[in-house]
């Protein structure tokens, strides 16, 4: 019998799969960023689901760290909504770049401050890996608007 993993493996595979799909996208810059935004949304949800699963396993992530991570991920999600609104309004690429830069800054804060309280090496690895996949999607979108 295999031992139970501390985190759902699928939560790591989804962002990686989406990242490869985003780079294969063709079309206009707005279309490419729109595809990346959809991948971003799904990846953020996978990150949040993984964090909640780790928290619910009791003791892997403490309550204070869970609240902090949820606060940061809420800000990241709201920045994604702002990007979606900009895309829907056909905003210029300079506006899209500003929105993507904002998301990158929030992801960096989540990485340096939100994940600081995660003590379990396996949990930290799972969340950091998922976060890096999200950052890769955003970096790809930033490259298209630069």
C-alpha positions as CSV (number, residue, x, y, z in Angstrom):
1,X,0.0,0.0,0.0
2,X,1.4,3.4,-1.0
3,X,1.7,6.1,1.7
4,X,-0.7,9.0,1.4
5,X,0.9,12.1,0.0
6,X,0.8,15.4,1.9
7,X,-0.5,17.2,-1.1
8,X,-2.7,16.4,-4.2
9,X,-0.3,15.7,-7.1
10,X,-2.9,16.9,-9.6
11,X,-2.7,20.4,-8.1
12,X,0.9,20.6,-9.3
13,X,0.2,19.0,-12.7
14,X,-2.6,21.4,-13.7
15,X,-0.5,24.6,-13.6
16,X,2.3,22.9,-15.5
17,X,-0.1,21.6,-18.1
18,X,-1.7,25.1,-18.5
19,X,1.7,26.7,-18.7
20,X,2.7,24.6,-21.7
21,X,-0.7,25.4,-23.4
22,X,-0.3,29.1,-22.9
23,X,3.0,29.1,-24.8
24,X,1.4,27.2,-27.7
25,X,-1.2,29.9,-28.1
26,X,-1.4,31.8,-31.4
27,X,-3.3,35.0,-32.3
28,X,-3.3,38.6,-31.3
29,X,-1.6,39.9,-28.2
30,X,-5.0,40.4,-26.5
31,X,-6.0,36.9,-27.4
32,X,-2.7,35.4,-26.0
33,X,-3.1,37.4,-22.8
34,X,-6.7,36.3,-22.5
35,X,-5.7,32.7,-22.8
36,X,-3.0,33.2,-20.2
37,X,-5.5,34.9,-17.9
38,X,-7.8,31.9,-18.0
39,X,-4.8,29.6,-17.3
40,X,-3.8,32.0,-14.5
41,X,-7.3,31.8,-12.9
42,X,-7.3,28.0,-12.9
43,X,-3.8,27.9,-11.5
44,X,-4.6,30.3,-8.7
45,X,-7.6,28.1,-7.9
46,X,-5.4,25.0,-7.8
47,X,-2.9,26.8,-5.5
48,X,-5.7,27.7,-3.2
49,X,-7.2,24.2,-3.2
50,X,-3.8,22.8,-2.4
51,X,-3.3,25.2,0.5
52,X,-6.7,24.5,1.9
53,X,-6.2,20.7,1.6
54,X,-2.9,21.1,3.5
55,X,-4.5,23.2,6.2
56,X,-7.4,20.8,6.6
57,X,-4.9,17.9,7.2
58,X,-4.3,19.4,10.6
59,X,-1.0,20.8,11.7
60,X,0.7,20.9,8.3
61,X,-0.2,24.6,8.0
62,X,-1.2,26.5,11.1
63,X,-4.2,28.8,11.3
64,X,-2.3,32.1,11.3
65,X,-0.3,31.1,8.2
66,X,-3.5,29.8,6.5
67,X,-5.2,33.2,7.1
68,X,-2.1,35.1,5.7
69,X,-1.9,32.9,2.6
70,X,-5.6,33.3,2.0
71,X,-5.4,37.0,2.3
72,X,-2.5,37.2,-0.2
73,X,-4.3,34.8,-2.6
74,X,-7.4,36.9,-2.4
75,X,-5.4,39.9,-3.5
76,X,-3.9,37.9,-6.3
77,X,-7.3,36.8,-7.4
78,X,-8.7,40.4,-7.3
79,X,-5.7,41.5,-9.5
80,X,-6.7,38.7,-11.9
81,X,-10.3,40.1,-12.0
82,X,-8.8,43.6,-12.7
83,X,-6.8,42.1,-15.6
84,X,-9.9,40.4,-16.9
85,X,-11.8,43.7,-16.8
86,X,-9.0,45.4,-18.7
87,X,-9.1,42.7,-21.3
88,X,-12.8,43.0,-21.7
89,X,-12.6,46.7,-22.2
90,X,-10.0,46.3,-24.9
91,X,-7.4,48.2,-22.9
92,X,-4.0,49.1,-24.5
93,X,-1.1,46.8,-23.9
94,X,0.5,49.3,-21.6
95,X,-2.5,48.9,-19.2
96,X,-2.2,45.1,-19.5
97,X,1.5,45.3,-18.7
98,X,0.7,47.4,-15.6
99,X,-1.9,44.9,-14.4
100,X,0.5,42.0,-15.0
101,X,3.3,43.8,-13.1
102,X,0.9,44.2,-10.2
103,X,0.1,40.5,-10.2
104,X,3.8,39.6,-10.3
105,X,4.4,41.9,-7.3
106,X,1.6,40.2,-5.4
107,X,2.9,36.8,-6.2
108,X,6.4,37.8,-5.0
109,X,4.8,39.0,-1.7
110,X,2.9,35.7,-1.4
111,X,6.2,33.8,-1.9
112,X,8.3,35.9,0.5
113,X,5.8,36.7,3.2
114,X,2.8,34.4,2.9
115,X,4.7,31.1,2.6
116,X,7.2,32.1,5.3
117,X,5.1,30.5,8.0
118,X,4.9,27.1,6.3
119,X,7.1,24.8,8.3
120,X,6.6,21.5,6.5
121,X,9.2,21.0,3.8
122,X,6.7,19.0,1.6
123,X,4.0,21.6,2.0
124,X,6.3,24.4,1.2
125,X,7.6,22.5,-1.9
126,X,4.1,21.9,-3.1
127,X,3.0,25.5,-2.7
128,X,6.2,27.0,-4.0
129,X,6.0,24.7,-7.1
130,X,2.4,25.8,-7.8
131,X,3.3,29.4,-7.2
132,X,6.2,29.2,-9.7
133,X,3.8,27.7,-12.3
134,X,1.5,30.7,-11.8
135,X,4.5,33.1,-12.1
136,X,5.5,31.4,-15.3
137,X,2.1,32.0,-16.8
138,X,2.2,35.6,-15.8
139,X,5.7,36.0,-17.2
140,X,4.6,34.6,-20.5
141,X,1.8,37.1,-20.7
142,X,4.2,39.9,-19.8
143,X,6.5,38.9,-22.6
144,X,3.6,39.2,-25.1
145,X,2.7,42.8,-24.0
146,X,6.3,44.0,-23.8
